[in-house]
Amino acid sequence: MKLAFLVSGLALLAAPGGASRPDPLDRYVRAFLERHRIPSAAIAIVRNEQVVKVGAYGQASLELNAPAGPQTVYEIGSITKQFTAEAVLMLVGEGKLDLEAPIARYLPNLPVQWQPITVRHLLTHTSGLPDWESLSLLDFHREYTPSEFIQLIGNRPLDFAPGAQWSYTNSAFPLLGMIVEAVTEEPYERVVGERVLQPAGMTETRFRHALEVVPNRAAGYSDSAGVFKNGEPLRPRLLAPNGGILSTAGDMAKWDIALTRGILVKPATFEQMAAPVVLNDGRRFNAGMAWFVDAFRGHRFVFHNGSTAAGFSSVIYRYPEDRLFVVVLMNIDRGALVNQLAAGIANLVIPGLSISGLPERPDPDRSMTQRLLTLLADVADNRDSDLLAPSLRNPPGPPRTTASFGFKGVVDRFAFLEREDHGAQGVDRFGIRVRWTYRYKLVSGHRVLYYTFELTSDGKVARFGSEED
């Protein structure tokens, strides 16, 4: 079925002679993929509960020279965590599961140190469980029983007391899958299929099984020094609650509409999922139950990324007040580029949702601009800078960040875009109280990068990052 493209300014316009001008969004996506050597991407846009765009670009399979299409299936990685969280909260709503209950109520024979961990801790990444992925604890070429997984993670001490801190861990959601099975006495995948996928009408979505033939499946890739390689084909099935779902951009749009309409969880429950977690000491962190929570220039949004060893990356952005949803699925993991593409698409729909859409402005503080530019050069050379907040400093050694966050090269222009003053109280930004946000555009030859610097009340840079156009 051909979908009408309804968004003002992006709709196909009639050209003289009855021909249609190319869609500017299509041009933008294709140019982005070519510029960053991304084999393929699929996108969907939902506005006001209406699917206004489903598009696919590039090659779903480089070996077969097969183009991506609307029904191309991608691994969505950790976006699967939203589906797991929804299943858990459905059971909570039915009185079959208690968010505040210790997980030991549902899972037997847990390590003693895990006794204080609650279901809520697992959902909000505040359990203190060490992350099996960052520690490379699992062998992708074998299966694990629940008890083997628990023993493997339990042999390590907790990173912190449950609820004391926030730290993303892939060790939590397999345990939530086990809890779902314990409460329902049904396989986790069946529960999610019957309670989430089917009600949302996601007919092209399924869980990944190593030996199954999946029609329209994209191949995943990694990039080794400029040469594409096939991604890792295997993973233990026990990890399904973490990142086991395959889907299409169109099906993800259906899921968003079902969420908005309260078909899956009640609107109040979704707001609970999207609320920043409160730590034991009262501090808030910009993450909820399987969602990250953020805002850009007054536009609140929730989002989550996914990536897999098979060579896929994905992101979903939901702007509740703007009633906008954007999903991007790729068959290569190029880090934050999937976020940049999604934000760029959102900016084409509603101008002002991406830093790349901001105009250059007169610089009110050239001294600060020069100091920030010097900081980028220092970081690129692994030199400490007194402009960095204490959390990023490591005198006399290199700063506590990576050199790639800096910039080393010829700077043709470092243009001021804006400075946001968040007031004397500041705003919470992922555990840091931020007073000012500075944004810049850096031009170096054909490269265009956009930098964001978040400063504390004493004028120190606590967070910074870049996006490349």
C-alpha positions in Angstrom: 0.0 0.0 0.0 1.4 3.4 -0.9 1.4 5.7 2.1 0.5 9.4 1.6 3.2 11.7 2.8 1.3 14.3 4.9 4.0 16.4 6.6 4.0 20.0 5.3 7.2 21.0 3.6 8.2 17.3 2.9 5.3 16.2 0.7 6.0 15.4 -2.9 5.3 18.5 -4.9 3.9 18.5 -8.4 6.5 19.7 -11.0 5.8 21.3 -14.4 4.6 18.7 -16.9 3.0 16.5 -14.2 6.3 15.1 -12.9 7.1 15.0 -9.2 10.1 16.7 -7.6 12.3 14.4 -5.5 11.3 14.2 -1.9 13.8 16.3 0.1 13.7 13.8 2.9 14.7 11.0 0.6 17.5 13.1 -0.8 18.7 13.8 2.7 18.7 10.2 3.8 20.4 8.9 0.6 23.1 11.6 0.9 23.7 10.7 4.6 24.1 7.0 3.8 26.5 7.7 1.0 28.6 10.2 3.0 29.0 7.8 5.9 29.2 4.5 4.0 26.1 2.9 5.4 24.9 0.0 3.4 21.2 0.5 4.0 18.6 2.1 6.3 14.9 1.9 6.8 12.9 4.8 8.4 9.4 5.5 9.5 7.7 8.7 10.7 4.5 8.9 12.7 2.8 12.3 13.3 -0.4 12.7 15.2 -0.9 8.9 15.2 -0.7 8.7 11.4 2.1 7.0 9.5 3.3 9.7 7.2 6.5 8.1 5.9 8.0 4.6 5.5 11.2 4.5 3.4 14.1 2.2 2.7 17.4 3.1 1.1 20.6 1.3 0.0 21.5 -2.3 -0.1 20.0 -4.8 2.3 22.5 -7.4 1.1 25.8 -6.3 -0.4 26.6 -9.9 -1.5 23.3 -10.3 -3.4 23.1 -6.7 -4.4 19.6 -6.7 -3.0 18.0 -3.3 -2.3 16.3 -2.5 1.0 12.5 -2.2 0.8 9.6 -1.4 3.1 9.4 -5.0 4.2 13.2 -5.4 4.9 13.7 -6.9 8.4 16.4 -5.6 10.7 17.6 -6.6 14.1 16.5 -3.8 16.5 18.9 -4.8 19.3 18.2 -3.2 22.7 15.0 -1.5 21.6 13.7 -5.0 22.5 14.0 -3.9 26.1 10.9 -1.7 25.6 8.9 -4.8 24.6 10.2 -6.6 27.7 9.4 -3.7 29.9 5.9 -3.5 28.5 5.3 -7.2 29.2 6.5 -6.7 32.8 4.3 -3.7 33.4 1.3 -5.4 31.9 1.8 -8.1 34.6 2.2 -5.4 37.2 -1.1 -3.9 36.1 -2.8 -7.3 36.5 -1.5 -7.6 40.0 0.7 -10.6 39.1 4.0 -8.8 39.6 5.2 -6.2 42.1 7.7 -3.6 41.0 9.0 -3.1 44.5 9.3 -6.8 45.3 12.8 -8.4 45.5 13.5 -10.5 42.4 14.2 -13.4 44.8 10.5 -13.6 45.2 10.2 -14.9 41.6 13.6 -16.4 40.9 15.0 -19.1 43.2 18.6 -19.7 44.3 19.9 -16.2 43.7 23.3 -15.0 45.0 23.1 -13.5 48.5 24.3 -10.1 47.3 21.3 -9.9 44.9 18.7 -10.1 47.7 18.1 -6.3 47.8 17.6 -6.1 44.0 14.0 -5.3 43.1 12.1 -5.6 39.8 12.2 -1.8 39.5 16.0 -1.9 39.8 16.2 -4.3 36.9 13.9 -2.1 34.7 15.8 1.1 35.5 19.4 -0.1 35.3 20.0 0.7 39.0 20.5 -2.9 40.2 24.3 -2.7 40.3 24.7 -5.9 38.3 27.9 -5.9 36.3 27.4 -5.7 32.5 28.2 -9.1 30.9 28.7 -7.4 27.5 31.4 -4.9 28.6 33.1 -7.7 30.5 32.8 -10.2 27.6 31.5 -12.9 29.9 29.4 -14.8 27.4 30.3 -17.0 24.5 28.1 -16.2 21.5 28.6 -19.7 20.2 26.9 -21.7 23.0 23.6 -21.6 24.9 23.2 -20.9 28.6 20.6 -22.2 31.1 19.1 -19.6 33.5 21.1 -21.0 36.4 24.4 -20.9 34.3 23.7 -17.2 33.5 22.9 -16.3 37.1 26.0 -18.1 38.3 28.2 -16.4 35.7 27.0 -12.9 36.6 26.7 -13.7 40.3 30.4 -14.7 40.5 31.2 -10.9 40.2 30.5 -8.4 42.9 27.8 -5.8 42.4 29.1 -2.5 41.0 27.2 -0.6 43.6 24.4 -1.0 46.1 21.0 -1.4 44.4 19.4 2.0 43.8 22.6 4.0 44.6 23.6 4.7 41.1 22.6 4.4 37.5 24.7 2.2 35.1 23.5 0.6 31.9 23.7 -3.2 32.2 22.7 -5.9 29.7 22.6 -8.4 32.6 19.3 -7.1 33.9 16.8 -7.9 31.1 17.5 -11.6 30.7 16.5 -11.8 34.4 13.3 -9.9 33.6 12.6 -12.5 30.9 13.0 -15.2 33.5 10.6 -13.4 35.8 8.0 -13.1 33.1 8.2 -16.9 32.5 8.0 -17.6 36.2 4.9 -15.5 36.7 3.0 -16.5 33.5 4.3 -20.1 33.3 4.7 -19.5 29.5 7.8 -18.9 27.3 8.9 -15.3 27.3 8.8 -15.0 23.5 5.2 -16.2 23.5 4.2 -13.7 26.2 5.6 -10.8 24.2 4.2 -12.1 20.9 0.6 -12.5 22.3 0.6 -9.4 24.5 2.6 -6.9 22.5 3.3 -7.9 18.9 -0.2 -9.2 18.0 -2.2 -6.4 19.6 0.0 -3.8 17.8 -0.5 -5.6 14.5 3.2 -6.2 14.0 2.9 -9.0 11.5 6.4 -8.7 10.2 8.1 -8.8 13.6 9.6 -11.9 15.2 12.3 -13.1 17.6 15.6 -14.0 16.1 16.4 -17.8 16.0 19.8 -18.8 14.6 18.6 -21.5 12.2 15.4 -19.9 10.9 15.0 -18.6 7.4 13.6 -15.1 7.6 12.1 -13.6 4.5 13.4 -10.2 3.6 16.0 -10.2 6.3 18.8 -7.7 5.8 22.4 -8.8 6.2 24.4 -7.1 9.0 27.9 -5.7 8.5 30.9 -4.3 10.4 33.6 -2.1 8.9 37.2 -3.3 9.2 39.5 -0.5 8.0 37.1 0.5 5.2 36.3 -3.1 4.2 32.8 -4.5 5.0 32.7 -7.8 6.9 29.7 -9.9 7.8 28.5 -9.5 11.4 28.5 -12.2 14.1 25.6 -14.6 13.2 25.1 -16.3 16.6 24.0 -15.3 20.1 22.6 -17.3 23.1 18.8 -17.4 23.0 18.6 -16.5 26.7 19.5 -13.0 25.6 16.2 -12.5 23.7 14.8 -10.1 26.3 17.8 -7.9 25.8 17.9 -7.6 22.0 16.3 -10.5 20.3 13.6 -8.9 18.1 13.7 -8.5 14.3 11.3 -5.9 12.8 10.6 -3.5 10.0 10.3 0.2 10.1 6.6 0.0 9.2 6.0 -2.4 12.1 7.8 -0.1 14.5 5.4 2.7 13.4 2.5 0.4 14.3 4.0 -0.2 17.7 4.3 3.5 18.3 0.7 4.1 17.4 -0.4 1.3 19.7 1.6 2.8 22.5 0.1 6.2 22.0 -3.4 4.9 21.9 -3.0 2.9 25.1 -3.4 -0.5 23.4 -0.3 -1.9 25.0 0.0 -0.1 28.3 -2.1 2.7 29.8 -0.9 6.2 29.1 -0.2 6.7 32.8 2.0 3.6 32.7 3.9 4.9 29.8 4.5 8.1 31.6 5.9 6.1 34.5 8.2 4.3 32.1 9.4 7.6 30.7 9.9 9.3 34.1 13.6 9.9 35.2 14.6 7.4 37.8 15.1 8.6 41.4 18.2 7.2 43.1 18.4 6.4 46.8 19.8 9.8 47.7 17.1 11.7 45.8 19.1 12.5 42.7 17.5 12.0 39.3 19.0 10.4 36.2 17.7 11.0 32.7 16.6 7.4 32.2 13.4 5.6 33.0 12.2 2.0 32.5 13.9 1.0 29.2 13.8 4.7 28.0 16.2 7.6 28.1 14.7 11.0 28.8 15.9 14.2 27.3 15.0 17.6 25.8 16.3 19.7 23.0 15.5 23.4 23.1 12.3 22.8 25.0 11.2 19.8 23.0 11.0 16.8 25.4 11.7 13.4 23.9 12.4 9.9 24.9 14.6 7.5 23.0 16.5 4.3 23.0 19.3 2.8 20.8 19.9 -0.7 19.7 23.0 -2.4 18.3 23.9 -6.0 17.8 27.1 -8.1 17.2 25.4 -9.1 13.9 26.1 -5.6 12.5 22.8 -3.7 13.1 22.0 -0.4 14.8 18.7 1.3 15.4 17.1 4.2 17.3 13.6 5.4 18.2 12.8 9.0 19.1 9.4 9.9 20.6 8.4 13.6 21.0 5.3 13.3 23.2 4.2 17.0 23.0 5.0 17.3 19.3 3.2 14.0 18.7 6.1 12.8 16.5 7.9 9.4 16.3 10.9 8.6 14.2 12.6 5.2 13.8 15.8 4.4 11.9 17.1 0.9 11.3 20.5 0.3 9.8 22.5 -2.8 8.8 25.8 -1.5 10.2 26.7 0.0 13.6 28.3 3.4 13.1 27.8 4.6 16.7 25.9 7.8 17.1 25.3 8.3 13.4 22.0 6.5 13.7 20.9 9.1 16.2 22.1 11.9 14.0 20.1 10.6 11.1 17.0 10.3 13.2 17.4 13.8 14.7 18.0 15.2 11.2 14.8 13.5 10.0 12.9 14.9 12.9 14.3 18.4 12.1 12.9 18.1 8.5 9.5 17.4 9.9 9.6 20.0 12.7 12.4 22.6 12.2 14.4 23.2 15.3 14.7 19.6 16.6 18.3 19.1 15.6 21.5 21.1 16.1 22.2 20.9 12.4 19.1 23.1 11.8 20.3 26.0 14.0 21.5 29.1 12.2 24.8 30.8 12.9 24.6 33.8 15.3 26.9 36.6 16.4 29.2 35.3 19.1 28.5 36.9 22.5 31.7 35.5 24.2 34.6 35.0 21.8 36.9 34.2 24.7 34.8 31.2 25.8 34.6 30.1 22.1 38.4 30.1 21.8 38.8 28.2 25.1 36.3 25.5 24.0 38.1 25.2 20.7 41.4 24.8 22.5 39.8 22.2 24.7 38.9 20.1 21.6 42.6 20.3 20.5 43.8 19.3 24.0 41.4 16.3 24.2 42.5 15.2 20.7 46.1 15.2 21.9 45.2 13.5 25.2 46.1 16.6 27.1 44.4 17.7 30.3 42.4 21.0 30.3 41.5 23.2 33.3 38.2 23.9 31.5 37.1 20.3 32.1 35.0 19.5 35.2 36.7 17.4 37.9 34.9 14.3 36.7 36.7 14.5 33.4 40.1 15.5 34.6 43.0 13.3 35.4 46.0 15.6 36.0 48.8 15.1 35.1 47.7 12.4 32.8 45.2 12.5 29.9 41.6 13.5 30.5 38.9 10.9 31.4 37.5 10.9 27.9 38.7 9.6 24.5 40.7 11.5 22.0 38.1 11.0 19.4 35.8 13.4 21.3 38.2 16.2 20.4 39.2 17.7 17.1 42.6 17.8 15.5 43.0 19.4 12.1 42.5 22.6 10.2 39.6 24.6 11.4 38.1 26.8 8.7 35.3 28.1 10.9 34.1 27.5 14.5 30.8 29.3 14.4 28.6 30.1 17.4 25.1 28.8 17.2 23.5 29.4 20.6 23.9 29.5 24.4 21.1 28.2 26.6 21.0 29.5 30.2 19.2 27.0 32.3 18.9 29.4 35.3 20.5 29.4 38.7 19.1 26.0 39.6 20.3 24.4 36.4 18.9 21.2 34.9 19.8 17.6 35.6 21.6 16.0 32.7 22.4 12.4 33.2 23.5 12.8 36.8 25.1 16.3 36.3 23.7 19.7 37.1 24.1 21.8 34.0 23.9 25.6 34.0 24.7 26.5 30.4 24.7 24.7 27.1 26.8 26.0 24.2 26.4 24.9 20.6 28.8 25.4 17.7 29.4 24.5 14.1 32.9 23.5 13.1 33.9 23.5 9.4 37.1 21.8 8.2 37.3 21.4 4.5 34.3 19.2 3.4 33.6 18.1 7.0 30.9 19.8 9.1 30.7 18.9 12.8 28.3 20.2 15.4 29.5 20.4 19.0 27.5 20.7 22.2 29.2 21.7 25.5 27.4 21.4 28.8 28.9 23.6 31.6 28.3 23.6 35.3 27.6 26.7 37.3 31.4 27.3 37.9 32.0 27.3 34.1 33.5 23.9 33.7 32.7 21.5 30.9 31.0 18.4 32.4 29.7 16.9 29.1 30.4 17.5 25.5 30.0 15.7 22.2 29.8 16.1 18.4 27.6 15.2 15.5 29.0 15.0 11.9 26.7 16.2 9.1 
